Amino acid sequence: EERSQSFNGVANIGYRPTIDKQPSTEPVLEVHLLDFEGDLYGERLELEFEARLRGEKRFGSIDELKIQIASDIREARERLQTC
């Protein structure tokens, strides 16, 4: 059964340099859907990219990364309202 719902979100495609001490040799895709609650593990998703917010960066701590992600989410919400 196919569902055709759309959700806004933010994504990271990269090597997780702040999280992984030995970054992967393969990029990882992580997506955070905004205002979504539920379990999508094992589900097939289709992504459509609207804009690039910033490049990948190593942060000094997980807390610095969390602050940046919150900022990225605010910026994404602003940009997505104008699309």
PyMOL commands that place a pseudoatom at each C-alpha (Angstrom):
pseudoatom trace, name=CA, resn=GLU, resi=1, chain=A, elem=C, hetatm=0, pos=[0.000, 0.000, 0.000]
pseudoatom trace, name=CA, resn=GLU, resi=2, chain=A, elem=C, hetatm=0, pos=[1.521, 3.317, -1.072]
pseudoatom trace, name=CA, resn=ARG, resi=3, chain=A, elem=C, hetatm=0, pos=[1.135, 6.482, 0.947]
pseudoatom trace, name=CA, resn=SER, resi=4, chain=A, elem=C, hetatm=0, pos=[1.470, 9.838, -0.742]
pseudoatom trace, name=CA, resn=GLN, resi=5, chain=A, elem=C, hetatm=0, pos=[2.164, 12.238, 2.090]
pseudoatom trace, name=CA, resn=SER, resi=6, chain=A, elem=C, hetatm=0, pos=[4.694, 15.058, 1.988]
pseudoatom trace, name=CA, resn=PHE, resi=7, chain=A, elem=C, hetatm=0, pos=[6.747, 16.408, 4.873]
pseudoatom trace, name=CA, resn=ASN, resi=8, chain=A, elem=C, hetatm=0, pos=[9.328, 19.151, 5.069]
pseudoatom trace, name=CA, resn=GLY, resi=9, chain=A, elem=C, hetatm=0, pos=[12.665, 18.271, 6.558]
pseudoatom trace, name=CA, resn=VAL, resi=10, chain=A, elem=C, hetatm=0, pos=[16.394, 18.768, 6.707]
pseudoatom trace, name=CA, resn=ALA, resi=11, chain=A, elem=C, hetatm=0, pos=[18.967, 16.307, 5.474]
pseudoatom trace, name=CA, resn=ASN, resi=12, chain=A, elem=C, hetatm=0, pos=[22.659, 15.698, 5.830]
pseudoatom trace, name=CA, resn=ILE, resi=13, chain=A, elem=C, hetatm=0, pos=[24.685, 13.813, 3.276]
pseudoatom trace, name=CA, resn=GLY, resi=14, chain=A, elem=C, hetatm=0, pos=[28.179, 13.327, 4.556]
pseudoatom trace, name=CA, resn=TYR, resi=15, chain=A, elem=C, hetatm=0, pos=[30.651, 11.509, 6.722]
pseudoatom trace, name=CA, resn=ARG, resi=16, chain=A, elem=C, hetatm=0, pos=[29.511, 12.526, 10.250]
pseudoatom trace, name=CA, resn=PRO, resi=17, chain=A, elem=C, hetatm=0, pos=[32.903, 13.961, 11.281]
pseudoatom trace, name=CA, resn=THR, resi=18, chain=A, elem=C, hetatm=0, pos=[31.663, 15.152, 14.689]
pseudoatom trace, name=CA, resn=ILE, resi=19, chain=A, elem=C, hetatm=0, pos=[29.950, 11.855, 15.581]
pseudoatom trace, name=CA, resn=ASP, resi=20, chain=A, elem=C, hetatm=0, pos=[32.290, 9.239, 14.158]
pseudoatom trace, name=CA, resn=LYS, resi=21, chain=A, elem=C, hetatm=0, pos=[35.939, 9.227, 15.262]
pseudoatom trace, name=CA, resn=GLN, resi=22, chain=A, elem=C, hetatm=0, pos=[36.729, 7.204, 12.138]
pseudoatom trace, name=CA, resn=PRO, resi=23, chain=A, elem=C, hetatm=0, pos=[34.529, 8.794, 9.456]
pseudoatom trace, name=CA, resn=SER, resi=24, chain=A, elem=C, hetatm=0, pos=[33.004, 6.368, 7.004]
pseudoatom trace, name=CA, resn=THR, resi=25, chain=A, elem=C, hetatm=0, pos=[34.470, 6.032, 3.541]
pseudoatom trace, name=CA, resn=GLU, resi=26, chain=A, elem=C, hetatm=0, pos=[30.898, 6.042, 2.232]
pseudoatom trace, name=CA, resn=PRO, resi=27, chain=A, elem=C, hetatm=0, pos=[28.642, 9.061, 2.743]
pseudoatom trace, name=CA, resn=VAL, resi=28, chain=A, elem=C, hetatm=0, pos=[25.636, 8.640, 5.025]
pseudoatom trace, name=CA, resn=LEU, resi=29, chain=A, elem=C, hetatm=0, pos=[22.209, 10.187, 4.380]
pseudoatom trace, name=CA, resn=GLU, resi=30, chain=A, elem=C, hetatm=0, pos=[20.335, 11.340, 7.478]
pseudoatom trace, name=CA, resn=VAL, resi=31, chain=A, elem=C, hetatm=0, pos=[16.928, 13.026, 7.232]
pseudoatom trace, name=CA, resn=HIS, resi=32, chain=A, elem=C, hetatm=0, pos=[14.949, 14.783, 9.954]
pseudoatom trace, name=CA, resn=LEU, resi=33, chain=A, elem=C, hetatm=0, pos=[11.296, 15.301, 9.037]
pseudoatom trace, name=CA, resn=LEU, resi=34, chain=A, elem=C, hetatm=0, pos=[9.851, 18.447, 10.561]
pseudoatom trace, name=CA, resn=ASP, resi=35, chain=A, elem=C, hetatm=0, pos=[6.674, 18.119, 12.620]
pseudoatom trace, name=CA, resn=PHE, resi=36, chain=A, elem=C, hetatm=0, pos=[6.473, 14.359, 12.091]
pseudoatom trace, name=CA, resn=GLU, resi=37, chain=A, elem=C, hetatm=0, pos=[5.926, 11.730, 14.736]
pseudoatom trace, name=CA, resn=GLY, resi=38, chain=A, elem=C, hetatm=0, pos=[6.039, 8.102, 13.823]
pseudoatom trace, name=CA, resn=ASP, resi=39, chain=A, elem=C, hetatm=0, pos=[8.235, 5.219, 12.793]
pseudoatom trace, name=CA, resn=LEU, resi=40, chain=A, elem=C, hetatm=0, pos=[9.432, 5.040, 9.200]
pseudoatom trace, name=CA, resn=TYR, resi=41, chain=A, elem=C, hetatm=0, pos=[12.182, 2.465, 9.662]
pseudoatom trace, name=CA, resn=GLY, resi=42, chain=A, elem=C, hetatm=0, pos=[12.037, 0.000, 6.799]
pseudoatom trace, name=CA, resn=GLU, resi=43, chain=A, elem=C, hetatm=0, pos=[9.854, 2.317, 4.716]
pseudoatom trace, name=CA, resn=ARG, resi=44, chain=A, elem=C, hetatm=0, pos=[10.846, 3.589, 1.281]
pseudoatom trace, name=CA, resn=LEU, resi=45, chain=A, elem=C, hetatm=0, pos=[11.008, 7.375, 1.024]
pseudoatom trace, name=CA, resn=GLU, resi=46, chain=A, elem=C, hetatm=0, pos=[11.437, 9.724, -1.900]
pseudoatom trace, name=CA, resn=LEU, resi=47, chain=A, elem=C, hetatm=0, pos=[13.385, 12.909, -1.244]
pseudoatom trace, name=CA, resn=GLU, resi=48, chain=A, elem=C, hetatm=0, pos=[13.267, 16.170, -3.123]
pseudoatom trace, name=CA, resn=PHE, resi=49, chain=A, elem=C, hetatm=0, pos=[15.998, 18.675, -2.319]
pseudoatom trace, name=CA, resn=GLU, resi=50, chain=A, elem=C, hetatm=0, pos=[15.040, 22.366, -2.396]
pseudoatom trace, name=CA, resn=ALA, resi=51, chain=A, elem=C, hetatm=0, pos=[18.232, 24.138, -1.308]
pseudoatom trace, name=CA, resn=ARG, resi=52, chain=A, elem=C, hetatm=0, pos=[21.638, 23.603, 0.231]
pseudoatom trace, name=CA, resn=LEU, resi=53, chain=A, elem=C, hetatm=0, pos=[22.045, 25.307, 3.592]
pseudoatom trace, name=CA, resn=ARG, resi=54, chain=A, elem=C, hetatm=0, pos=[25.742, 24.701, 4.274]
pseudoatom trace, name=CA, resn=GLY, resi=55, chain=A, elem=C, hetatm=0, pos=[28.677, 22.380, 3.805]
pseudoatom trace, name=CA, resn=GLU, resi=56, chain=A, elem=C, hetatm=0, pos=[29.734, 19.667, 6.214]
pseudoatom trace, name=CA, resn=LYS, resi=57, chain=A, elem=C, hetatm=0, pos=[31.783, 20.768, 9.210]
pseudoatom trace, name=CA, resn=ARG, resi=58, chain=A, elem=C, hetatm=0, pos=[33.418, 19.112, 12.213]
pseudoatom trace, name=CA, resn=PHE, resi=59, chain=A, elem=C, hetatm=0, pos=[32.144, 20.647, 15.453]
pseudoatom trace, name=CA, resn=GLY, resi=60, chain=A, elem=C, hetatm=0, pos=[34.082, 20.761, 18.713]
pseudoatom trace, name=CA, resn=SER, resi=61, chain=A, elem=C, hetatm=0, pos=[31.340, 18.941, 20.616]
pseudoatom trace, name=CA, resn=ILE, resi=62, chain=A, elem=C, hetatm=0, pos=[27.965, 17.282, 20.238]
pseudoatom trace, name=CA, resn=ASP, resi=63, chain=A, elem=C, hetatm=0, pos=[26.394, 20.323, 21.940]
pseudoatom trace, name=CA, resn=GLU, resi=64, chain=A, elem=C, hetatm=0, pos=[27.848, 22.644, 19.266]
pseudoatom trace, name=CA, resn=LEU, resi=65, chain=A, elem=C, hetatm=0, pos=[26.460, 20.310, 16.598]
pseudoatom trace, name=CA, resn=LYS, resi=66, chain=A, elem=C, hetatm=0, pos=[23.001, 20.370, 18.242]
pseudoatom trace, name=CA, resn=ILE, resi=67, chain=A, elem=C, hetatm=0, pos=[23.028, 24.183, 18.282]
pseudoatom trace, name=CA, resn=GLN, resi=68, chain=A, elem=C, hetatm=0, pos=[23.925, 24.251, 14.580]
pseudoatom trace, name=CA, resn=ILE, resi=69, chain=A, elem=C, hetatm=0, pos=[21.225, 21.712, 13.715]
pseudoatom trace, name=CA, resn=ALA, resi=70, chain=A, elem=C, hetatm=0, pos=[18.629, 23.853, 15.540]
pseudoatom trace, name=CA, resn=SER, resi=71, chain=A, elem=C, hetatm=0, pos=[19.819, 26.846, 13.502]
pseudoatom trace, name=CA, resn=ASP, resi=72, chain=A, elem=C, hetatm=0, pos=[19.638, 24.789, 10.289]
pseudoatom trace, name=CA, resn=ILE, resi=73, chain=A, elem=C, hetatm=0, pos=[16.073, 23.769, 11.115]
pseudoatom trace, name=CA, resn=ARG, resi=74, chain=A, elem=C, hetatm=0, pos=[15.048, 27.400, 11.704]
pseudoatom trace, name=CA, resn=GLU, resi=75, chain=A, elem=C, hetatm=0, pos=[16.609, 28.424, 8.379]
pseudoatom trace, name=CA, resn=ALA, resi=76, chain=A, elem=C, hetatm=0, pos=[14.969, 25.514, 6.554]
pseudoatom trace, name=CA, resn=ARG, resi=77, chain=A, elem=C, hetatm=0, pos=[11.537, 26.424, 7.971]
pseudoatom trace, name=CA, resn=GLU, resi=78, chain=A, elem=C, hetatm=0, pos=[12.001, 30.027, 6.788]
pseudoatom trace, name=CA, resn=ARG, resi=79, chain=A, elem=C, hetatm=0, pos=[13.093, 28.970, 3.303]
pseudoatom trace, name=CA, resn=LEU, resi=80, chain=A, elem=C, hetatm=0, pos=[10.381, 26.342, 2.941]
pseudoatom trace, name=CA, resn=GLN, resi=81, chain=A, elem=C, hetatm=0, pos=[7.656, 28.892, 3.795]
pseudoatom trace, name=CA, resn=THR, resi=82, chain=A, elem=C, hetatm=0, pos=[8.648, 30.879, 0.701]
pseudoatom trace, name=CA, resn=CYS, resi=83, chain=A, elem=C, hetatm=0, pos=[8.699, 27.883, -1.689]
for i in range(1, 83): cmd.bond("trace and resi %d" % i, "trace and resi %d" % (i + 1))
show_as sticks, trace
zoom trace
